[in-house]
Amino acid sequence: MTSSQLETAPLPADDITIADAIKASCEKCLDNYSISTMRYLVLAAYLSPESQSTSILTTRGMIEATPEYISTTLSLPLHIERPIAENSPISLAEPDRPVTRFVEDLLSLLHSTGKILQRSGLPNLASFLATRSNLNDDQMIRQLAAAFSPFRDMYTIDGKNVYLMQKVLFLIHKIQNTSISFPKLKSPRPILADNILPVFLIQAGLLDISKSTDSSLRNLNLSDSHLKISSRSATILRASSVACCQFLIDLVQGLSQTNKSLEYVERDGLVRYLSNLSRERSSSCAFREEETVVY
């Protein structure tokens, strides 16, 4: 297993979603910047004229990343100019706080990940995975979540533990479907509990929250493009979307025994279809949860 091979394995440019929830702190970014922003950042990191040792795909690059680097790479000005008075030709530069907050959240994620890799003496995240290539799904999930706090997508609701693990499941699914050998990773395509799928399921009439014990969910206004909910409500909604999708999968598989038209509907294909359809139809209505990077 070569370092160059594995270095690109966990970072498929067409599926990077690392900033979906970081953008919750930046409504302006939500309006003006989409997932293509993060694709561009990853592509820029690959094509950067900087040496490989200072790319943000490396441990050193993560630690040394600066606001100016992110701002320049993404063409996100950190300051805006405002006239000192109405109709004045003189302007003063002041921080663009929503953009600054977005960049700070992204840098916090890069810096914390880089420091963890540095303490382990590893040059990049790929090396962390390479040293664990013989782990099974459960072991890999546990080790990634134990090492990196943004992977700890787990909560306690009414005394019950809820494990959603969207980001780590996404990563494991992606690396097991590459040319790199992870022989013990055998899990099917996961149902990813992001902040878009629940909205789609509600809009499609597949998930009913009208009788939820959570009043904020009962009164949810899905027409609000900047919908913000609490961590508790978000967890309930995301967990419900996973249960709803699993119910649909079980229903289709059960009906396929007597309905030949459903005979060739595979589980992974149905999960992929629901995920793609939700992004196509409901991405503009995704809910936001403050200070989270797990989506």
C-alpha positions in Angstrom: 0.0 0.0 0.0 1.7 3.2 -1.1 1.4 6.5 0.5 0.6 8.3 -2.7 -2.2 5.8 -3.4 -3.8 6.1 0.0 -3.3 9.9 0.3 -6.2 10.5 -2.2 -8.4 7.6 -1.1 -10.4 9.3 1.7 -11.0 12.5 -0.1 -13.3 12.0 -3.1 -13.8 15.5 -4.5 -17.4 14.8 -5.6 -18.6 13.9 -2.1 -16.8 16.3 0.2 -19.3 17.5 2.8 -17.0 18.7 5.5 -18.4 22.3 5.6 -22.1 21.5 5.3 -22.6 22.1 9.0 -19.7 24.5 9.7 -21.6 26.8 7.4 -24.3 26.9 10.1 -22.4 29.8 11.6 -22.3 31.7 8.4 -25.7 32.5 6.8 -24.0 34.7 4.2 -21.9 31.7 3.2 -25.1 29.6 3.0 -26.5 32.1 0.5 -23.4 32.5 -1.6 -21.3 29.4 -1.3 -22.3 25.8 -1.9 -20.6 22.4 -1.6 -18.6 23.4 -4.7 -16.7 25.7 -2.4 -15.3 22.8 -0.5 -14.6 20.8 -3.7 -12.6 23.8 -4.9 -10.6 23.9 -1.6 -9.7 20.2 -1.9 -8.8 20.5 -5.6 -6.7 23.6 -4.8 -4.9 21.6 -2.2 -4.0 18.8 -4.7 -2.9 21.3 -7.3 -1.1 23.7 -5.0 2.4 24.8 -6.1 3.4 24.5 -2.5 5.4 21.4 -1.5 3.6 18.3 -0.5 4.8 18.8 3.0 2.8 22.0 3.4 -0.4 21.1 1.7 -3.5 21.2 3.9 -3.8 17.5 3.1 -0.8 16.9 5.3 -0.3 17.1 9.1 2.0 20.1 8.8 -0.2 21.9 6.4 -3.2 21.5 8.6 -1.4 22.9 11.6 0.1 25.8 9.7 -3.0 26.8 7.8 -3.9 30.4 8.2 -7.1 32.5 7.7 -5.3 34.2 4.8 -4.7 30.9 3.1 -8.3 29.8 3.3 -9.5 33.3 2.3 -7.3 33.4 -0.7 -7.9 29.9 -1.9 -11.7 30.2 -1.6 -11.8 33.9 -2.7 -13.6 34.7 0.5 -12.6 38.3 1.5 -12.2 38.5 5.3 -12.9 42.2 5.3 -15.6 44.4 3.7 -15.3 48.1 3.0 -18.0 50.5 4.2 -18.2 54.2 3.7 -17.6 56.2 6.8 -20.7 58.2 6.1 -23.6 58.2 3.7 -22.3 59.2 0.2 -18.8 59.5 1.5 -16.0 58.7 -0.9 -13.9 57.4 2.0 -14.3 53.8 3.2 -13.0 51.8 6.1 -12.3 48.1 6.1 -13.9 46.1 8.8 -14.1 42.3 9.4 -16.8 40.4 7.5 -17.9 38.6 10.7 -19.9 35.8 9.1 -17.1 34.9 6.7 -14.5 35.2 9.4 -16.5 32.9 11.7 -16.8 30.3 8.8 -13.0 30.4 8.2 -12.3 30.2 11.9 -14.4 27.1 12.3 -12.8 25.5 9.3 -9.3 26.3 10.7 -10.2 24.9 14.1 -11.1 21.6 12.5 -7.8 21.5 10.4 -5.6 22.5 13.4 -7.1 20.0 15.8 -6.9 17.2 13.3 -3.3 18.2 12.5 -2.2 18.2 16.1 -3.7 14.8 16.7 -1.8 13.4 13.7 1.4 15.2 14.8 1.3 13.6 18.3 1.0 10.2 16.6 4.0 11.0 14.4 1.9 10.6 11.2 2.4 12.8 8.1 -1.3 12.7 7.1 -4.7 11.2 7.7 -4.0 8.6 5.1 -1.2 7.2 7.2 -3.6 6.9 10.1 -5.8 4.7 8.0 -3.0 2.8 6.4 -1.7 1.6 9.8 -5.2 0.3 10.5 -5.9 -1.5 7.2 -6.7 -4.8 8.9 -9.4 -3.5 11.2 -13.1 -4.4 10.7 -15.8 -1.8 10.4 -16.6 -1.6 14.1 -12.9 -1.4 15.1 -12.3 1.4 12.5 -15.3 3.4 13.7 -14.2 3.1 17.3 -10.6 4.2 16.6 -11.5 7.1 14.4 -14.0 8.4 16.9 -11.6 7.9 19.8 -8.9 9.8 18.0 -10.8 12.7 16.3 -13.5 14.5 18.2 -15.4 15.7 15.0 -16.2 12.0 14.4 -18.0 11.7 17.7 -21.5 12.1 16.4 -23.1 10.6 19.5 -25.6 11.9 22.0 -27.8 11.0 25.0 -31.5 11.8 24.6 -33.9 11.0 27.5 -31.3 8.6 29.0 -30.8 6.7 25.7 -27.5 6.7 23.7 -27.9 7.8 20.1 -25.0 6.9 17.7 -25.4 8.5 14.3 -21.7 8.7 13.2 -22.4 10.3 9.9 -18.9 11.4 9.0 -17.0 8.3 10.1 -19.5 6.0 8.3 -19.1 8.2 5.2 -15.3 7.9 5.3 -15.2 4.2 5.9 -17.7 3.5 3.1 -15.5 5.6 0.7 -12.2 4.0 1.5 -13.6 0.5 1.2 -14.7 1.3 -2.3 -11.3 2.2 -3.7 -8.4 0.2 -5.1 -6.7 0.3 -1.8 -7.1 -2.9 0.2 -9.1 -2.8 3.4 -10.1 -6.5 3.5 -12.2 -6.4 6.7 -14.3 -3.4 5.8 -17.5 -5.0 4.6 -20.4 -2.8 5.7 -23.1 -1.9 3.2 -23.7 1.7 2.0 -24.7 3.6 5.2 -27.7 5.7 5.7 -26.1 9.1 6.4 -27.9 11.2 8.9 -27.1 14.6 7.5 -29.1 17.8 7.7 -30.9 17.4 4.3 -32.3 13.9 4.3 -34.8 14.5 7.2 -36.1 17.6 5.5 -36.7 15.7 2.2 -38.4 12.8 4.0 -40.8 15.3 5.7 -41.5 17.2 2.5 -42.2 13.9 0.7 -44.7 12.9 3.4 -42.5 9.9 4.4 -41.7 11.2 7.9 -44.4 12.7 10.1 -43.3 15.0 12.8 -46.7 16.5 13.6 -47.1 14.4 16.7 -43.5 14.7 17.9 -43.0 15.2 21.7 -40.5 17.9 20.8 -42.6 21.1 20.3 -39.9 22.8 18.2 -40.2 19.9 15.7 -44.0 20.0 15.7 -43.8 23.6 14.7 -41.0 23.3 12.2 -41.2 25.8 9.3 -39.6 24.1 6.4 -40.0 27.1 4.2 -37.3 28.9 6.2 -34.0 28.7 4.3 -32.0 29.5 7.4 -33.7 27.0 9.7 -31.9 26.6 13.0 -32.7 24.0 15.7 -31.2 22.8 18.9 -28.8 19.9 19.2 -31.5 17.8 20.8 -34.1 18.5 18.1 -31.5 17.9 15.4 -30.5 14.5 16.9 -34.1 13.4 17.1 -34.7 14.5 13.5 -31.6 12.8 12.2 -32.2 9.6 14.1 -35.8 9.5 12.9 -34.6 9.9 9.3 -32.3 6.8 9.6 -35.2 4.8 11.1 -37.5 6.0 8.3 -35.1 5.0 5.6 -34.5 1.6 7.2 -38.3 1.1 7.3 -38.5 1.9 3.6 -35.7 -0.5 2.8 -37.4 -3.3 4.8 -40.7 -2.5 3.2 -39.3 -2.7 -0.4 -37.4 -5.9 0.4 -40.6 -7.5 1.8 -42.7 -6.5 -1.1 -40.1 -7.8 -3.6 -41.0 -11.3 -2.5 -44.4 -10.9 -4.3 -43.8 -8.0 -6.6 -41.4 -8.8 -9.4 -41.0 -5.1 -10.3 -39.2 -4.6 -7.0 -37.1 -7.8 -7.3 -34.0 -6.0 -8.5 -34.1 -3.0 -6.2 -31.0 -3.4 -4.1 -30.5 -1.9 -0.6 -27.4 0.2 -1.6 -29.2 1.5 -4.7 -32.2 2.6 -2.7 -30.0 4.3 -0.1 -28.1 6.1 -2.9 -31.3 7.1 -4.6 -32.8 8.6 -1.4 -29.6 10.5 -0.6 -29.2 11.9 -4.1 -32.9 12.8 -4.3 -32.8 14.6 -1.0 -29.8 16.8 -2.1 -31.5 17.5 -5.4 -34.8 18.6 -4.0 -34.2 19.8 -0.4 -30.7 21.1 -0.1 -31.9 24.7 0.0 -34.0 23.9 3.1 -31.4 22.0 5.1 -31.6 22.8 8.8 -28.6 24.2 10.8 -27.3 23.3 14.1 -24.8 25.7 15.8 -21.1 24.7 16.2 -21.2 21.3 14.7 -19.0 19.6 12.1 -20.5 16.1 12.1 -22.8 16.4 9.0 
